Each structure stands twice: as C-alpha cells, then as structure tokens.
Amino acid sequence: MPAFEFNALTADGRSEKGVLQADTVRAARSLLRDRGLNPLVVKEVDAAASVSQRGASSAALALMARQLATLVGAGLPIDEALSALA
C-alpha cells in the first residue's frame, strides 16, 4: 500500500504533518478528514527515494521498517522484501 506525506490543519487551526498509508490520494484525504483534519497537501512518498535523496524523516524510516517487517513476516525472503520496497 502506498504511503502519503500530508500537511493538514486541526480543528483549532494547528498544522499537523505526517505519513499515512492509503490506496490513493483521495483515500488518504478521506482518512485525514475522518480524523478531524483538514488536508492541505497530500502527496505520495517514494520511500526509497526519500531516504537516498534527502535523508529520511523518522516517520518515513518507521514506515519502511513496518513494511519490511510485514513482508518478512509473511514469508518473503529478505532480499525480495528489500527489492519490493526499493
């Protein structure tokens, strides 16, 4: 499932940034609205590119670690799991 970086406003006007998983940008925006947030920017993250180009945020690294754990836990060999995330 793709990951999306977002910048949204809370009900009291505070800015909130983060990463979430959804099938599409539209689904990501819907998830944010369900959380009571007003999405300003939602864009798909290429996890491998974000690590190599500018360093990785802790949220992006956590997401990659969760995805890797899921793939390996499902029985995929580590080399194939890493290739799938690249």
VENZI-V602008 format. One record per helix or strand. SS is the DSSP state (~ for helix, > for strand). FROM is the first residue (numbers start at 1). LEN is the number of residues. If there is no record, write none. Layout:
((SS FROM LEN) (SS FROM LEN))
This chain:
((> 3 7) (> 15 7) (~ 25 10) (> 38 8) (~ 47 8) (~ 58 16) (~ 78 8))
